[in-house]
Amino acid sequence: MMANVSEKKDGSLLLAIETSCDETSAAVVRGGREVLSNIVSSQIETHRRFGGVVPEIASRKHVESITVIIQEALTEAGVSRQAIDAVAVTQGPGLIGALLVGVVAAKALALALDVPLIGTHHIAGHIYANRLVGDIVYPALALVVSGGHTELVLLPEEGVFKIIGRTRDDAVGEAYDKVARALSFPYPGGPHVDKLAHQAEEEIVLPRAWLEDDSYDFSFSGLKSAVLAEINRTKMKGLEPSFGALARGFQSSVVDVVTTKAMRAAAEFGARQLLLCGGVAANRGIRERLAALCGEAGLPMLVPPMSLCSDNAAMIGAAADLKWRRGQFSSLDLAASAQVSLEAWSVTL
């Protein structure tokens, strides 16, 4: 649905909602850059005993908290419902039951307030979280590393996305959690592996999956299997595995592959800036190595603060602003989708 943008184009107030997985979040964002509030309710403690996210439980928790979180976001921002210019919501990808809660809430608000609805791509949100901390210079290259996604995305211009590389199996975050489980860490295990890797003085060298010479795709299932195989071999010898050396070897392999491919792609496609985004962007190993490589190459790098790396509604508001400024709105029959194309979500130029 197309609509005329109000005269408050630069000072628009977007109420954004994010419920793609196990965080219930609502935010008020002004002009796509200024975060007036960003309320996040995490379900980590609920899912920890199961060793991972249980979709049905996640959906029920969203239902229980969504109205309270939305009101908290409005209260903290100091704005009324009537001041909102549009409602943005994560349409996908994500857990379908969880997405539905946010989409239904957003539709109800948009209808009740008689304002536009903006269905927003979750990965576009992670990428444009960078716009909340600095200017994005085009063409830019985004390295997306999260629990469910590992992608290299070229942004030739604002709001246009071209995926040039993606994971063929496990995403980085999935691999970290599976390895963490093998190392006896609780869910979510990624931060524990990252910390142990930096503390370890020894390293067990593990394989790198470079794939084809010209490929920007990723594969981490073999690396995960290599960790498990090393643990089993050691135990069969009657010895205790060195979890620290394994964590360091695993992280070195991940960091080496994702940063090398990102830098190679940036050079090939003439990127003027590199964006690091997604929940695993909080990983110290990836951040430090990528920053060092960008410094050596003279390539500016943007990365959001920790609070904007994990799933949150402020990033959805930042991405939705791309559509708001162009009057590209969604109809009220917007459907949540577990798999929705990032490239197709690009703005209409």
Steps between C-alpha positions, in 0.01 A plus 500: 500500500631842407411808703600862532767563761410763758683832519686366805725311258827562684356494851272201456416293806493129423381246754691181422429144615735200491393143593692280256649261757536519877511875567184707527594854411337833421667832426423855397742636240504855365615563146650154468801601710401618846397231748252644748438162662597140439343250739618139474360211702723194465381143542848352551431377852180330382673309220830430678375178662411363154842580353349718226192690389171307508278667234165436669620634834655804329167581334307475827749725678461761226122492545539551875729802474442680169241756618702583811822544301330728245361720777840512670660616174247781461532604864880507495497698175256749651262484206134410466356246258347787305847648434612188313531543122531132406532154651789280386525129571729211419325302225774236481709297493464332837283256692158519337303482826713770659477724193122469495469653846685814396328528162152471652583758768641739238196463274266570789692814595527627143126451447403655832727802453427532128870513412708307242632151567857414395592132478875484553768243424685376808843498332444848357448599863832352608677675214340840560567482874830648383315815390410559865870555577638663185457586134504213252714566193403325175586264351528317831554136586320343798627191679195355675582251775218381723338192648319412180685693231848541358495717189703748301266769369599768251317834530569684171277784619269581788238235563613265223627155600689242294605178673838385370568228756305297753531195722435163341427329832554620857509873560785633716276536806366146460852361475607689812203370699555139386869513583420665834267211581779254422727699733235477776403868494139609563279667238573744347851369468663736251624758754650220713696361205619849406622567856671160534670542162660826617611347829656188347878491455499199267313436177393185321514587130172419329405499128382802300214453254596738217273325244556590133772753418256767387226427756388739771277235658564355844486153654549424869345157548832330422680716754245409764548132414878540525464628857279205595741255333796646693311464828411138423857411391643643819252320724564170320864536605387536861595868509304815581448735204653846524186710471701822496718390209193377313313826556797699376543277196132518417486876532819547299349301214172694505671839524750416227233395251240772555745789516711383204193459279357834614820687415535325165141587409546861611797533266333326205179703519662834583334545838570833665395375843461169682205442732510231767157398627295229668507342844842339448640845416543523876768229471832650608707284268312602185484867600870531576623312192269683261593837650869420456457390138289807416764720660773342287289542184390855581137388485262676743306259720172547686375271775207561737542494878425171674145613584416536130669179380244258643137503384332830589225724364715812457677335206160422346406867531826601333439268203130588474597865458631404153144412398337784694696771317395350166137444591535125445259352752345159563132413480309361796507153346877488567599140573775389735753285316765268641692543172482837328745633242730782608569598140127519421452725805731761347345843460340593169723764342 
